[in-house]
Amino acid sequence: MRLKPQKNISRDPVCNRPEGAELFADFHARVASANEDMQQGHAGQHVLVVAHAGVIRMVICHALGLPPEQAYQINVGSAGMARIRIENKAGQRFDSLLWLSKGG
């Protein structure tokens, strides 16, 4: 039985990207870099980010120190929301996922 392309991507996003799509490692690096820039530019503030599920997955992976290959193991539904806390204490940064909704 042949899997639908989306199922292949979610099971192995590194080797099953759509034709012409950005390399998975480049996608992760781009999202992680933008996330770091946003955190530095808004340190100590509450920030709302509206993004696609793939970006949310990458931000969660980055915050929790998970390898990006595990991103599709995180279920982010349509209109899903995640809340991530970034704390700096005594020169150490602590990122935590406070909650992740299942979406609508």
C-alpha positions as CSV (number, residue, x, y, z in Angstrom):
1,M,0.0,0.0,0.0
2,R,1.4,3.4,-1.0
3,L,1.1,6.2,1.5
4,K,-0.2,9.6,0.6
5,P,2.6,12.2,0.2
6,Q,1.5,14.0,3.4
7,K,1.8,10.8,5.4
8,N,5.3,10.2,3.9
9,I,6.3,13.8,5.0
10,S,5.0,13.4,8.5
11,R,6.8,10.0,9.0
12,D,10.1,11.1,7.5
13,P,10.2,14.8,6.7
14,V,13.9,14.9,5.9
15,C,13.7,12.3,3.1
16,N,10.2,13.0,1.8
17,R,9.9,16.7,1.2
18,P,7.8,17.9,-1.7
19,E,9.6,18.6,-4.9
20,G,11.1,22.1,-4.9
21,A,10.5,22.6,-1.1
22,E,13.0,24.1,1.2
23,L,15.4,21.7,2.7
24,F,14.2,20.5,6.1
25,A,17.4,21.6,7.9
26,D,17.2,25.0,6.2
27,F,13.6,25.4,7.3
28,H,14.5,24.6,10.9
29,A,17.5,27.0,10.9
30,R,15.4,29.8,9.4
31,V,12.7,29.4,12.0
32,A,15.1,29.0,14.9
33,S,17.0,32.1,13.8
34,A,13.8,34.2,13.4
35,N,12.7,33.0,16.8
36,E,16.0,34.0,18.5
37,D,15.9,37.4,16.8
38,M,12.3,37.9,18.0
39,Q,13.2,36.9,21.6
40,Q,16.2,39.2,21.7
41,G,14.2,42.1,20.3
42,H,11.3,41.6,22.7
43,A,13.1,40.3,25.9
44,G,10.8,40.4,28.9
45,Q,7.7,41.1,26.8
46,H,4.7,39.0,25.9
47,V,4.7,38.3,22.2
48,L,1.9,36.8,20.0
49,V,3.1,35.0,16.9
50,V,0.6,33.7,14.3
51,A,2.1,31.0,12.1
52,H,1.5,27.8,10.2
53,A,1.7,24.4,12.0
54,G,5.1,23.6,10.6
55,V,6.6,26.8,12.0
56,I,4.9,26.1,15.4
57,R,6.4,22.6,15.4
58,M,9.9,24.0,14.7
59,V,9.6,26.6,17.4
60,I,8.6,24.0,19.9
61,C,11.5,21.7,18.9
62,H,13.9,24.6,19.2
63,A,12.5,25.7,22.6
64,L,12.7,22.1,24.0
65,G,16.0,21.2,22.4
66,L,14.4,18.4,20.3
67,P,15.9,17.4,17.0
68,P,13.9,18.9,14.1
69,E,13.4,15.4,12.7
70,Q,10.9,14.9,15.6
71,A,8.8,17.9,14.6
72,Y,6.0,15.9,13.0
73,Q,5.6,13.9,16.2
74,I,4.1,17.0,17.6
75,N,0.4,17.3,16.8
76,V,-0.5,20.9,15.9
77,G,-4.1,21.0,14.7
78,S,-5.8,23.7,12.5
79,A,-6.1,26.9,14.5
80,G,-3.9,25.2,17.2
81,M,-2.1,27.3,19.8
82,A,1.0,26.9,21.8
83,R,2.4,28.9,24.8
84,I,6.1,28.9,25.4
85,R,7.8,30.6,28.3
86,I,11.3,31.9,28.0
87,E,13.0,32.8,31.3
88,N,16.4,34.0,32.1
89,K,17.8,33.4,35.6
90,A,21.3,33.9,36.7
91,G,22.5,34.1,33.1
92,Q,20.8,30.8,32.2
93,R,18.0,30.6,29.7
94,F,15.1,28.2,30.4
95,D,12.5,27.6,27.7
96,S,9.4,25.6,28.5
97,L,6.2,24.6,26.6
98,L,3.4,25.6,28.9
99,W,0.6,24.2,26.8
100,L,-0.3,23.0,23.3
101,S,-4.0,23.0,22.2
102,K,-5.2,20.3,19.8
103,G,-6.7,22.9,17.5
104,G,-10.1,23.0,15.8
